[in-house]
């Protein structure tokens, strides 16, 4: 039986993976929360793998607060880089295939075209820099790895843009949403299914891949579509702004080209608006 470890199991992607795993009856899943594996504690990571064996590790554990990372740089690097280095070393030693989730924020947003896996990386904030450092460790240490860069994750779980808009839209709070950044909203449930498909097909075309839903939008476009799909949000007070001050700088355009993952691994993506609609109907 194939043994799969999911780290960061209480995060939104980890919880989506738990849901997606229910149809995989011939696999044994271990969902590790921070209490099981603490990515700020090397001894915790080593101890877990000393007493457990796996065929695959899907690493969803990460420091993801982009603004707070500017203030807690050492902690962001400890989780997104140093812990990933140790994880890569363990996976390589124990012959575990590592699926590591990364981000569109490894790019600076200056491209006018969608970013491919081979485009120059140049993160402009601490979060993106720490995630890129983690990528480099995986690439230099692991023989069996998939790095999956994704963008603008949302779901029915945790704190994310979708839930923020639904909450404040219902309250009638004024929502000033930026048109300054363009990317692709990605349903974390779709990413979870993609990660498990990669495990299932047992393809050994290791390397870096991009996965997001299809199309692009500004944050304002995303918010507007959410409200359109929720006619009961009669109090919604949405306005666009060409600038919204944030503590950390964000890439202006970080749309990912996902043609490689479809061509090499056979993973297709659906349009972000369709995926959003499906999720809103679900919740």
C-alpha positions as CSV (number, residue, x, y, z in Angstrom):
1,X,0.0,0.0,0.0
2,X,1.3,3.5,-0.9
3,X,2.0,5.5,2.2
4,X,1.6,9.3,1.9
5,X,2.5,12.0,4.4
6,X,0.7,15.3,4.3
7,X,2.4,18.0,6.3
8,X,0.6,21.2,7.3
9,X,-2.6,19.2,7.5
10,X,-4.6,21.9,9.4
11,X,-4.0,24.5,6.7
12,X,-6.5,25.1,3.9
13,X,-4.6,23.0,1.4
14,X,-4.1,20.2,3.9
15,X,-7.8,20.1,4.7
16,X,-8.6,20.1,1.0
17,X,-6.2,17.1,0.6
18,X,-8.0,15.3,3.4
19,X,-11.3,15.7,1.5
20,X,-9.7,14.7,-1.8
21,X,-8.1,11.6,-0.3
22,X,-11.4,10.0,0.6
23,X,-11.7,8.4,-2.9
24,X,-8.1,6.9,-2.7
25,X,-9.0,3.7,-0.9
26,X,-5.7,1.9,-1.8
27,X,-3.5,4.5,-0.1
28,X,-2.5,5.1,3.5
29,X,-2.5,8.7,4.4
30,X,-0.9,10.4,7.5
31,X,-2.1,13.9,8.1
32,X,0.5,15.7,10.2
33,X,-0.4,18.9,12.0
34,X,2.0,21.2,13.7
35,X,1.6,19.2,16.8
36,X,2.9,16.1,14.9
37,X,5.7,17.9,13.0
38,X,6.7,21.3,14.1
39,X,8.6,23.0,11.2
40,X,10.2,25.4,13.7
41,X,11.9,22.5,15.5
42,X,14.4,20.4,13.7
43,X,14.2,17.7,16.4
44,X,10.4,17.3,15.8
45,X,11.0,16.7,12.1
46,X,13.8,14.2,12.6
47,X,11.8,12.4,15.3
48,X,8.8,11.9,13.2
49,X,10.7,10.4,10.3
50,X,12.7,8.2,12.6
51,X,9.6,6.3,13.6
52,X,7.6,6.5,10.3
53,X,8.2,5.4,6.7
54,X,6.5,6.9,3.6
55,X,6.6,6.6,-0.2
56,X,5.5,10.2,-0.8
57,X,5.5,13.4,1.2
58,X,3.2,16.3,0.1
59,X,4.6,19.4,1.9
60,X,1.9,21.9,2.6
61,X,3.5,23.3,5.7
62,X,4.5,26.9,5.2
63,X,4.7,30.4,6.6
64,X,2.2,32.2,4.3
65,X,1.5,35.6,5.9
66,X,3.1,37.8,3.3
67,X,3.0,41.1,5.2
68,X,4.0,39.6,8.6
69,X,6.9,37.8,6.9
70,X,8.5,41.2,6.4
71,X,8.6,41.6,10.2
72,X,9.4,38.0,11.0
73,X,12.0,37.2,8.4
74,X,13.9,34.7,10.4
75,X,10.8,32.7,11.2
76,X,9.6,32.8,7.6
77,X,13.0,31.4,6.5
78,X,13.1,28.8,9.3
79,X,9.8,27.3,8.1
80,X,10.0,28.0,4.3
81,X,13.7,27.3,3.8
82,X,15.6,25.7,6.7
83,X,12.9,23.1,7.5
84,X,12.4,22.4,3.8
85,X,16.2,21.7,3.5
86,X,16.0,19.2,6.4
87,X,12.8,17.6,4.9
88,X,14.6,17.3,1.5
89,X,17.6,15.6,3.1
90,X,15.4,13.1,4.9
91,X,13.2,12.4,1.8
92,X,16.3,11.9,-0.3
93,X,17.9,9.6,2.3
94,X,14.8,7.5,2.8
95,X,13.8,7.4,-0.9
96,X,10.6,9.4,-0.4
97,X,9.2,11.3,-3.4
98,X,8.7,14.9,-2.2
99,X,5.9,17.1,-3.6
100,X,6.6,20.6,-2.4
101,X,4.1,23.4,-2.9
102,X,5.6,26.8,-3.8
103,X,4.2,30.2,-5.1
104,X,3.9,32.6,-7.9
105,X,5.6,35.2,-5.6
106,X,9.0,33.8,-6.6
107,X,8.6,36.2,-9.6
108,X,8.8,40.0,-9.6
109,X,5.7,40.5,-11.7
110,X,7.5,42.5,-14.5
111,X,6.7,39.9,-17.2
112,X,4.0,40.9,-19.7
113,X,3.5,37.2,-20.6
114,X,2.6,34.3,-18.3
115,X,5.5,32.9,-16.3
116,X,6.9,29.6,-17.4
117,X,8.9,27.3,-15.1
118,X,12.2,28.4,-16.7
119,X,11.6,32.2,-16.4
120,X,14.0,34.2,-14.2
121,X,13.0,34.2,-10.5
122,X,13.3,37.5,-8.6
123,X,11.1,37.7,-5.5
124,X,10.3,41.2,-4.2
125,X,9.3,40.3,-0.6
126,X,10.5,38.1,2.2
127,X,7.8,35.5,1.7
128,X,8.7,34.9,-1.9
129,X,12.4,34.9,-1.1
130,X,12.0,32.3,1.6
131,X,9.9,30.1,-0.6
132,X,12.5,30.3,-3.4
133,X,15.2,29.4,-1.0
134,X,13.2,26.3,-0.1
135,X,12.8,25.5,-3.8
136,X,16.6,25.7,-4.3
137,X,17.2,23.2,-1.4
138,X,14.7,20.7,-2.8
139,X,16.3,20.9,-6.3
140,X,19.8,20.6,-5.0
141,X,19.2,17.8,-2.5
142,X,16.4,15.6,-3.8
143,X,16.5,13.2,-6.7
144,X,12.8,12.5,-6.6
145,X,10.8,15.7,-6.3
146,X,8.0,17.8,-7.8
147,X,7.9,21.5,-7.0
148,X,4.4,22.8,-7.7
149,X,4.1,26.6,-7.9
150,X,0.5,27.9,-7.5
151,X,-1.2,31.2,-7.0
152,X,-3.9,33.0,-5.0
153,X,-5.3,30.0,-3.1
154,X,-8.7,30.1,-1.6
155,X,-11.2,27.4,-0.3
156,X,-13.9,26.8,2.2
157,X,-11.3,26.5,4.9
158,X,-9.1,28.8,6.9
159,X,-8.6,32.5,6.3
160,X,-8.6,33.5,2.6
161,X,-9.8,36.2,0.2
162,X,-13.1,34.4,-0.7
163,X,-14.1,34.1,3.0
164,X,-13.1,37.7,3.7
165,X,-15.3,39.0,0.8
166,X,-18.2,36.8,1.9
167,X,-18.0,38.0,5.5
168,X,-17.6,41.7,4.9
169,X,-19.9,41.7,1.9
170,X,-22.7,40.4,4.1
171,X,-22.0,43.0,6.7
172,X,-22.0,45.9,4.2
173,X,-18.4,46.9,5.1
174,X,-16.8,49.1,2.5
175,X,-14.5,47.0,0.4
176,X,-11.8,48.8,-1.5
177,X,-10.1,46.2,-3.6
178,X,-7.0,46.7,-5.7
179,X,-6.8,46.5,-9.5
180,X,-3.0,46.9,-9.3
181,X,-2.2,43.2,-9.2
182,X,-3.1,40.5,-11.7
183,X,-2.9,36.8,-11.1
184,X,-5.1,33.7,-11.1
185,X,-7.4,32.8,-8.2
186,X,-6.9,29.1,-7.6
187,X,-9.3,26.8,-5.8
188,X,-7.3,24.8,-3.2
189,X,-9.6,21.8,-3.8
190,X,-8.4,21.7,-7.4
191,X,-4.8,21.9,-6.4
192,X,-5.3,19.1,-3.8
193,X,-6.8,16.8,-6.5
194,X,-3.8,17.6,-8.8
195,X,-1.3,16.7,-6.1
196,X,-3.0,13.3,-5.6
197,X,-3.2,12.7,-9.3
198,X,0.6,13.2,-9.6
199,X,1.0,10.5,-6.9
200,X,-1.4,8.2,-8.6
201,X,0.1,8.3,-12.1
202,X,3.6,7.5,-10.6
203,X,5.2,9.6,-13.3
204,X,9.0,10.2,-12.7
205,X,9.3,13.4,-14.8
206,X,10.6,15.2,-11.7
207,X,11.1,18.9,-11.7
208,X,9.3,22.3,-11.3
209,X,5.7,22.7,-12.5
210,X,3.1,25.4,-12.5
211,X,-0.5,24.8,-11.5
212,X,-3.3,27.3,-11.1
213,X,-6.9,27.6,-12.4
214,X,-7.2,29.0,-15.9
215,X,-7.4,32.7,-16.8
216,X,-6.4,35.8,-15.0
217,X,-8.0,38.5,-12.9
218,X,-7.2,41.4,-10.6
219,X,-8.2,41.1,-6.9
220,X,-11.1,43.5,-7.8
221,X,-12.3,41.2,-10.6
222,X,-12.1,38.3,-8.1
223,X,-14.1,40.1,-5.5
224,X,-16.7,41.3,-8.0
225,X,-17.3,37.7,-9.3
226,X,-17.7,36.4,-5.7
227,X,-20.4,39.0,-5.1
228,X,-22.1,38.3,-8.4
229,X,-22.4,34.6,-7.5
230,X,-24.0,35.5,-4.1
231,X,-27.2,37.5,-4.9
232,X,-28.1,37.5,-1.2
233,X,-25.2,39.9,-0.6
234,X,-27.5,42.9,-1.1
235,X,-25.5,45.0,1.4
236,X,-22.1,44.4,-0.4
237,X,-20.2,47.7,-0.8
238,X,-17.5,47.1,-3.3
239,X,-15.2,49.7,-4.8
240,X,-12.0,49.4,-6.9
241,X,-8.8,51.3,-6.3
242,X,-5.6,51.4,-8.4
243,X,-3.5,51.3,-5.2
244,X,-3.9,49.6,-1.9
245,X,-1.1,50.1,0.6
246,X,0.4,46.8,1.9
247,X,3.4,46.3,4.2
248,X,5.0,43.9,1.7
249,X,5.4,44.6,-2.0
250,X,3.5,42.3,-4.4
251,X,4.2,41.3,-8.0
252,X,2.0,43.3,-10.3
253,X,1.4,40.4,-12.7
254,X,2.2,36.9,-11.7
255,X,0.0,34.7,-14.0
256,X,1.5,31.2,-14.4
257,X,1.8,29.3,-17.6
258,X,0.5,25.8,-16.8
259,X,1.1,24.2,-20.2
260,X,4.0,22.0,-19.0
261,X,2.0,20.2,-16.3
262,X,-0.7,19.4,-18.8
263,X,1.7,18.2,-21.5
264,X,4.0,16.2,-19.2
265,X,1.8,15.0,-16.4
266,X,-1.6,15.1,-18.1
267,X,-3.1,17.5,-15.5
268,X,-5.7,19.8,-16.9
269,X,-7.1,23.0,-15.3
270,X,-10.5,24.5,-15.3
271,X,-11.3,28.2,-15.6
272,X,-11.1,30.1,-12.4
273,X,-14.7,31.5,-12.7
274,X,-16.1,28.0,-13.1
275,X,-14.2,26.6,-10.2
276,X,-15.3,29.5,-8.0
277,X,-18.9,28.9,-9.0
278,X,-18.6,25.2,-8.1
279,X,-17.2,26.0,-4.7
280,X,-19.7,28.7,-3.8
281,X,-22.5,26.3,-4.7
282,X,-20.9,23.7,-2.4
283,X,-20.6,26.1,0.6
